[in-house]
Amino acid sequence: MNDIDRATFLNVLERQASAIQYVANRLGSATLARAIDLINECSGRCVFLGMGKMGAIGRKAAGTFASLGTPAMFVQPSEALHGDLGMITKHDLLLALSYSGETDEVLRVAETVRPWGVQVIAFTSTIDNSLAKLADVVLEVHVPAEAIDGWNVPTCSTTATLAVCDALAVVVMHKRHFSVDDFARLHPGGSLGRQLRIRVSDVMYSGDKLPIIRTDATLRDAIIEMTSKSLGATMVADSVGCLRGLLTDGDIRRTIQRHENPLDMSVEQLMTPSPRTCAPDGLAAAALAVMEAYRVTVLPVVDGAKIVGMVHFHDLVQARLA
């Protein structure tokens, strides 16, 4: 990539980011609150509507709403005018996307369903265009310019509209107390489904496979235990089985470098006290994220302070969580 291409590329990204910030600064709290309430109180579905590029944004927004616990669908406006209006009921909420606010097909659908009692949220550039005048709430998604000077190719405007839709979906998700378990229920397939379905208890080592030594053990004892269990670490427990520390291969190598005769040293001197841990009912993907963030290959699994297992990085990768 030459310097001109890179500069153009970065300029577009900067304009997109600036457009989102510009819209965020202009949206009033009262207007947002009203839009959020309408979505949250909708007893039917959130029906997204848009033509062209805004139609593509509407499809994606409907998918995001649905996956985060708010029933939603996309209706193609021209198809709606030829029979698909039957998909919309008086219990639904219409979310109409038109930057100009003058898209004929979008206007005709909104005009048709308003007498049914369907409320309308407009995503548009101004508060005084035709769509805005039909709407109960107007979210003014106005951007200073698109990404290409002098060209009105939908770029910054569609990005900002999508960002606003995503933000609304997340806010309503929290208001509806939509949990990670609910999310997992709606995503049973693919890698995302695995990440949300597999718990630490499904992949952890337990019972006789666990490397555990007592706090009064020596480094010699630790090496024997680690060799027999082959996990590259051993947990250090007190007399009642509560976790007190972790000793890894790396700890042993560093100890041997620093001391001439370390084998009879107490592991309590050498271990990492209060290591990072995970819970058995936690998501395995979350445990993997901790390992990656702190560059560790094992995590003790504890219930309270009691040792119940250990997870290893390689097993999580083999479970296709990475």
FENBEL-V16338 format. One record per backbone hydrogen bond with DSSP energy under -1.0 kcal/mol. NH is the residue of the N-H (numbers start at 1). CO is the residue of the C=O. E is the energy in kcal/mol with one decimal. If there is no record, write none. Layout:
nh=(NH & NH)
co=(CO & CO)
e=(E & E)
This chain:
nh=(6 & 7 & 8 & 9 & 10 & 11 & 12 & 13 & 14 & 15 & 16 & 17 & 18 & 19 & 20 & 21 & 22 & 23 & 24 & 25 & 26 & 27 & 32 & 33 & 34 & 35 & 36 & 37 & 38 & 39 & 40 & 41 & 44 & 46 & 47 & 48 & 49 & 54 & 56 & 57 & 58 & 59 & 60 & 61 & 62 & 63 & 64 & 65 & 66 & 67 & 68 & 69 & 70 & 73 & 75 & 80 & 81 & 82 & 83 & 84 & 85 & 86 & 87 & 88 & 92 & 93 & 94 & 95 & 96 & 97 & 98 & 107 & 108 & 109 & 110 & 111 & 112 & 113 & 114 & 116 & 117 & 118 & 121 & 122 & 123 & 124 & 125 & 131 & 133 & 136 & 137 & 139 & 141 & 141 & 142 & 151 & 159 & 160 & 161 & 162 & 163 & 164 & 165 & 166 & 167 & 168 & 169 & 170 & 171 & 172 & 173 & 174 & 175 & 176 & 177 & 178 & 183 & 184 & 185 & 186 & 187 & 193 & 194 & 195 & 196 & 197 & 198 & 200 & 201 & 202 & 203 & 204 & 205 & 209 & 210 & 213 & 215 & 217 & 219 & 220 & 222 & 223 & 224 & 225 & 226 & 227 & 228 & 229 & 230 & 234 & 235 & 236 & 237 & 238 & 241 & 243 & 244 & 245 & 246 & 247 & 249 & 252 & 253 & 254 & 255 & 256 & 257 & 258 & 259 & 265 & 267 & 269 & 271 & 272 & 278 & 282 & 284 & 287 & 288 & 289 & 290 & 291 & 292 & 293 & 294 & 296 & 299 & 301 & 302 & 303 & 306 & 307 & 308 & 309 & 310 & 311 & 313 & 316 & 317 & 318 & 319 & 320 & 321)
co=(2 & 3 & 4 & 5 & 6 & 7 & 8 & 9 & 10 & 11 & 12 & 13 & 14 & 15 & 16 & 17 & 18 & 19 & 20 & 21 & 22 & 23 & 28 & 29 & 30 & 31 & 32 & 33 & 34 & 35 & 36 & 37 & 91 & 71 & 93 & 73 & 95 & 51 & 52 & 53 & 54 & 55 & 56 & 57 & 58 & 59 & 60 & 61 & 62 & 63 & 64 & 66 & 65 & 46 & 48 & 76 & 77 & 79 & 80 & 79 & 80 & 83 & 84 & 85 & 89 & 45 & 119 & 47 & 121 & 49 & 123 & 103 & 104 & 105 & 106 & 107 & 108 & 109 & 110 & 113 & 114 & 113 & 94 & 137 & 96 & 139 & 99 & 101 & 129 & 120 & 120 & 122 & 124 & 139 & 140 & 148 & 155 & 156 & 157 & 158 & 159 & 160 & 161 & 162 & 163 & 164 & 165 & 166 & 167 & 168 & 169 & 170 & 171 & 172 & 174 & 173 & 179 & 180 & 181 & 182 & 184 & 189 & 190 & 191 & 192 & 193 & 194 & 282 & 280 & 199 & 200 & 200 & 310 & 206 & 207 & 235 & 237 & 214 & 265 & 263 & 218 & 219 & 220 & 221 & 222 & 223 & 224 & 225 & 226 & 247 & 211 & 245 & 213 & 242 & 238 & 305 & 236 & 236 & 272 & 234 & 232 & 248 & 249 & 250 & 251 & 252 & 253 & 254 & 255 & 262 & 217 & 266 & 267 & 246 & 300 & 279 & 198 & 283 & 284 & 285 & 286 & 287 & 288 & 289 & 290 & 291 & 311 & 309 & 278 & 306 & 303 & 241 & 301 & 301 & 205 & 299 & 297 & 312 & 313 & 314 & 315 & 317 & 316)
e=(-2.3 & -2.3 & -2.3 & -2.6 & -2.7 & -2.1 & -2.0 & -1.8 & -2.5 & -2.3 & -2.4 & -2.5 & -2.5 & -2.3 & -1.9 & -2.1 & -2.6 & -2.3 & -2.5 & -2.1 & -1.0 & -1.7 & -2.4 & -2.7 & -2.1 & -2.3 & -2.8 & -2.3 & -2.3 & -2.2 & -2.8 & -2.5 & -1.4 & -2.5 & -3.3 & -2.9 & -2.1 & -1.2 & -1.6 & -1.9 & -2.4 & -2.3 & -2.0 & -2.8 & -2.4 & -1.9 & -2.2 & -2.8 & -2.5 & -2.2 & -1.4 & -1.5 & -2.7 & -2.2 & -2.6 & -2.5 & -1.9 & -1.3 & -1.3 & -2.1 & -1.4 & -1.5 & -2.2 & -1.8 & -1.6 & -2.4 & -2.8 & -3.1 & -2.3 & -3.2 & -2.3 & -2.5 & -2.5 & -1.9 & -2.3 & -2.9 & -1.8 & -2.2 & -1.6 & -1.1 & -2.0 & -1.4 & -3.0 & -2.8 & -3.0 & -1.7 & -1.9 & -1.7 & -1.8 & -2.4 & -1.7 & -3.3 & -2.5 & -1.3 & -1.3 & -2.0 & -2.3 & -2.5 & -2.0 & -2.4 & -2.3 & -2.2 & -2.3 & -2.6 & -2.4 & -2.3 & -2.3 & -2.0 & -2.3 & -2.5 & -1.9 & -2.0 & -2.2 & -2.2 & -1.5 & -2.4 & -2.2 & -2.4 & -1.9 & -1.2 & -1.1 & -1.4 & -1.8 & -2.3 & -1.7 & -1.3 & -2.4 & -2.9 & -2.3 & -1.3 & -1.4 & -1.3 & -3.4 & -1.7 & -1.6 & -2.4 & -1.2 & -1.8 & -1.9 & -2.4 & -2.1 & -2.4 & -1.9 & -2.4 & -2.8 & -2.3 & -1.8 & -1.3 & -2.2 & -2.7 & -2.7 & -2.9 & -3.1 & -2.1 & -1.7 & -2.7 & -3.3 & -1.5 & -1.5 & -2.7 & -2.0 & -2.0 & -2.5 & -2.3 & -2.1 & -2.5 & -1.7 & -1.2 & -2.1 & -2.2 & -2.5 & -1.3 & -2.7 & -3.0 & -1.8 & -1.4 & -2.5 & -1.6 & -2.3 & -1.9 & -1.8 & -2.1 & -2.5 & -2.3 & -2.3 & -1.7 & -2.0 & -3.1 & -2.3 & -2.6 & -1.5 & -2.3 & -2.9 & -1.6 & -1.4 & -2.3 & -3.0 & -1.5 & -2.1 & -2.3 & -1.3 & -1.8 & -1.7)
